[in-house]
Structure formats: C-alpha cells, structure tokens
C-alpha cells in the first residue's frame, strides 16, 4: 500500500476535532424560534468560510465563533489550548459579549460594529460568513412567518433591519468582493420582504 503523502494541513483532522468540540458545546441548542439544530448554522458558517477562500483555522473559527458568547469566557483558554492562538483570537473577535448578564442589545451591536472597523481580514471573513448565513435564514423565514419573525430578536424589526444594513455597509467597505456583495444583496432582499410583509 502506498504511503499517504497528503500534507498534514490538508487532512482536515483539526477541523474534524473542532466539529466534535462544537457539537459537544452546542448540541442541545436550537436556532431561535425554530426546531433547527444550532450546529446547522455552525457547519454552514464553516462551509461558507471555505467557499470564500478561508483556510482551516478560519473554518475552525467559523465552527467556534459562538462558543465564547454562548458558553462563557472560560471557553477561550480551552480553544486556545486545543486549536491555537489564531483560532482563539478569531473566536474572541467574533464575540459581541461574553458578559453575564449581557449588556443591552443596541449597545452590544453598536460596539460590535465599531469593533469590525479595527479587525483584520481573517476575522472579517469569518464574521461576514456568519452574518450572511443569518441574513439568508431571516429572508427565508420572512417568506413563511412574515413580521412575526422579528419577535425572535431582541432588536425587533427596526433594530434587526438597522443592524444588518449597517453590517452590510461595513463589510462592503472593509472586505469588498463577492462575499460582501452576497451579504448586501441578501440584506436588500431582507429589507424588501420586510416592507412587503409590513
């Protein structure tokens, strides 16, 4: 039998380990207001990262981008030890708050938008993939649930539309290209559907 000559970074073993870790952390969570397992979102974000040119570290950060926010600051050193500084730094940078209780919604979102002005392209890619998947889900659910959908979100209809519109503008400026274009298009569709169902 021929020896396996695949470079270690192409075996995806670290990504597989991260997936198992993410499933253990988030396995009992559901998407807001749905019966969809939360891990579906995490896998989708990681897939989008890879589809848009991200590397294995960024895909791992896609899987773990909510670990600190949802399961506490104590997850950061665990991620750092298991997956390295770069992954832990990206996961931290994708976290809008690890405080308990969390600060008010609008304050957190304004702070996160300001934070996006300072982060590097590796974080921008992961964050944009997260926001794109969320925006796509909102658009799909608007078609089914109409305005009632916005009851799931602390920002309500106006806050949600403001947040995604502002995010799309930031990513278009800071990370121009196909990904930010897809996000802008999806947010435009969200705004149009929200107006039609109002």
C-alpha positions as CSV (number, residue, x, y, z in Angstrom):
1,X,0.0,0.0,0.0
2,X,1.4,3.4,-0.9
3,X,2.3,5.8,1.9
4,X,-0.1,8.7,2.5
5,X,1.7,11.8,1.1
6,X,-1.1,14.2,1.9
7,X,0.3,17.3,3.7
8,X,-0.9,17.3,7.3
9,X,-2.7,20.7,6.8
10,X,-4.9,19.1,4.1
11,X,-6.2,16.2,6.1
12,X,-8.8,18.4,7.9
13,X,-8.2,16.5,11.1
14,X,-8.1,19.7,13.2
15,X,-11.4,20.8,11.6
16,X,-12.9,17.4,12.4
17,X,-11.8,17.8,16.0
18,X,-13.3,21.3,16.1
19,X,-16.6,20.0,14.8
20,X,-16.7,17.4,17.6
21,X,-15.9,20.1,20.1
22,X,-18.6,22.4,18.7
23,X,-21.2,19.6,18.7
24,X,-20.4,18.9,22.3
25,X,-20.9,22.5,23.2
26,X,-23.9,23.4,21.1
27,X,-25.5,20.0,20.6
28,X,-28.6,20.8,22.6
29,X,-29.2,24.3,21.2
30,X,-31.8,25.2,18.5
31,X,-31.9,28.2,16.2
32,X,-34.1,31.0,17.7
33,X,-37.8,30.2,17.2
34,X,-37.2,27.0,15.2
35,X,-36.6,23.3,15.6
36,X,-33.3,23.6,13.6
37,X,-30.3,22.3,15.5
38,X,-27.9,25.2,16.1
39,X,-25.0,23.1,14.8
40,X,-26.5,23.5,11.3
41,X,-25.6,27.2,11.5
42,X,-22.1,26.5,12.7
43,X,-21.4,24.0,9.9
44,X,-22.9,26.4,7.3
45,X,-20.6,29.2,8.5
46,X,-17.5,27.0,8.3
47,X,-18.6,25.9,4.8
48,X,-19.1,29.5,3.7
49,X,-15.6,30.3,5.0
50,X,-14.0,27.6,2.9
51,X,-16.1,28.5,-0.1
52,X,-14.9,32.1,0.1
53,X,-11.2,31.2,0.3
54,X,-10.7,30.7,4.0
55,X,-8.1,28.3,5.5
56,X,-8.6,25.6,8.1
57,X,-8.0,27.9,11.0
58,X,-10.7,30.2,9.7
59,X,-13.1,27.3,9.2
60,X,-12.5,26.2,12.7
61,X,-13.2,29.7,13.9
62,X,-16.4,29.5,11.9
63,X,-17.4,26.4,13.9
64,X,-16.4,28.0,17.2
65,X,-17.5,31.6,16.6
66,X,-20.3,31.4,19.2
67,X,-18.5,29.2,21.8
68,X,-17.4,32.1,24.0
69,X,-20.6,34.1,23.6
70,X,-22.9,31.2,24.3
71,X,-20.9,29.2,26.8
72,X,-18.8,31.8,28.6
73,X,-15.3,33.3,28.6
74,X,-13.9,30.1,30.1
75,X,-14.1,28.5,26.7
76,X,-11.4,30.9,25.3
77,X,-8.4,29.3,27.0
78,X,-9.8,25.8,26.1
79,X,-10.0,26.9,22.4
80,X,-6.5,28.4,22.6
81,X,-5.0,25.3,24.0
82,X,-6.7,22.9,21.6
83,X,-6.7,24.9,18.4
84,X,-4.1,27.6,18.8
85,X,-3.8,31.4,19.3
86,X,-5.0,32.4,15.9
87,X,-8.3,30.4,16.2
88,X,-8.9,31.6,19.7
89,X,-8.2,35.2,18.7
90,X,-10.7,34.9,15.8
91,X,-13.3,33.3,18.1
92,X,-12.9,36.1,20.6
93,X,-13.1,38.7,17.9
94,X,-16.4,37.3,16.6
95,X,-17.9,37.6,20.1
96,X,-20.1,40.6,20.8
97,X,-20.2,39.9,24.5
98,X,-19.2,37.2,27.0
99,X,-20.6,39.1,30.0
100,X,-23.4,37.7,32.1
101,X,-25.9,39.3,32.0
102,X,-25.2,40.7,28.6
103,X,-25.3,44.5,28.0
104,X,-28.4,46.0,26.3
105,X,-28.8,44.7,22.7
106,X,-28.4,48.0,20.9
107,X,-25.3,48.9,22.9
108,X,-23.7,45.5,22.1
109,X,-24.4,45.7,18.4
110,X,-23.1,49.3,18.1
111,X,-19.9,48.2,19.9
112,X,-19.5,45.2,17.6
113,X,-19.9,47.4,14.5
114,X,-17.2,49.7,15.8
115,X,-15.1,46.6,16.6
116,X,-15.3,45.5,12.9
117,X,-13.6,48.7,11.9
118,X,-10.4,47.5,13.7
119,X,-10.2,43.8,13.0
120,X,-8.1,42.1,10.3
121,X,-9.3,40.4,7.1
122,X,-9.2,36.9,8.6
123,X,-11.8,37.9,11.3
124,X,-13.8,39.9,8.7
125,X,-14.2,36.8,6.6
126,X,-15.5,34.6,9.4
127,X,-17.8,37.3,10.7
128,X,-19.2,38.1,7.2
129,X,-19.9,34.4,6.7
130,X,-21.8,34.3,10.0
131,X,-23.8,37.3,9.1
132,X,-24.5,36.1,5.6
133,X,-25.9,32.8,6.9
134,X,-28.0,34.6,9.5
135,X,-29.3,37.0,6.8
136,X,-30.2,34.2,4.5
137,X,-32.2,32.5,7.3
138,X,-34.1,35.7,8.0
139,X,-35.0,36.1,4.4
140,X,-36.2,32.5,4.1
141,X,-38.2,32.8,7.3
142,X,-39.8,36.1,6.4
143,X,-41.4,34.3,3.5
144,X,-43.0,31.8,5.9
145,X,-43.6,33.8,9.1
146,X,-43.9,37.4,7.9
147,X,-43.4,40.2,10.5
148,X,-43.8,37.6,13.3
149,X,-40.3,36.5,12.6
150,X,-38.9,39.7,14.2
151,X,-40.4,38.7,17.5
152,X,-37.5,36.3,17.9
153,X,-34.9,39.0,18.0
154,X,-34.1,41.4,20.8
155,X,-33.8,44.3,18.4
156,X,-37.2,43.7,16.9
157,X,-38.0,44.6,13.3
158,X,-36.4,48.1,13.2
159,X,-33.3,47.1,15.1
160,X,-32.7,43.9,13.0
161,X,-33.0,45.8,9.8
162,X,-30.7,48.6,11.1
163,X,-28.1,46.1,12.3
164,X,-27.9,44.1,9.0
165,X,-28.0,47.2,6.9
166,X,-25.1,48.7,8.8
167,X,-23.2,45.4,8.8
168,X,-23.6,45.1,5.0
169,X,-22.2,48.7,4.6
170,X,-19.2,48.0,6.8
171,X,-18.3,44.7,5.1
172,X,-18.7,46.3,1.7
173,X,-16.2,48.9,2.6
174,X,-13.8,46.8,4.6
175,X,-14.0,43.5,2.7
176,X,-15.0,44.3,-0.8
177,X,-15.7,41.4,-3.1
178,X,-18.1,38.5,-3.7
179,X,-18.8,37.7,-0.1
180,X,-19.8,41.3,0.9
181,X,-21.7,41.6,-2.3
182,X,-23.7,38.5,-1.4
183,X,-24.4,39.9,2.0
184,X,-25.5,43.3,0.6
185,X,-27.8,41.6,-1.9
186,X,-29.3,39.4,0.9
187,X,-29.8,42.3,3.2
188,X,-31.5,44.2,0.4
189,X,-33.8,41.3,-0.1
190,X,-34.5,41.2,3.6
191,X,-35.4,44.9,3.6
192,X,-37.7,44.5,0.6
193,X,-39.5,41.4,2.1
194,X,-39.9,43.2,5.4
195,X,-41.5,46.1,3.7
196,X,-43.8,43.9,1.7
197,X,-45.0,41.9,4.8
198,X,-45.4,45.1,6.9
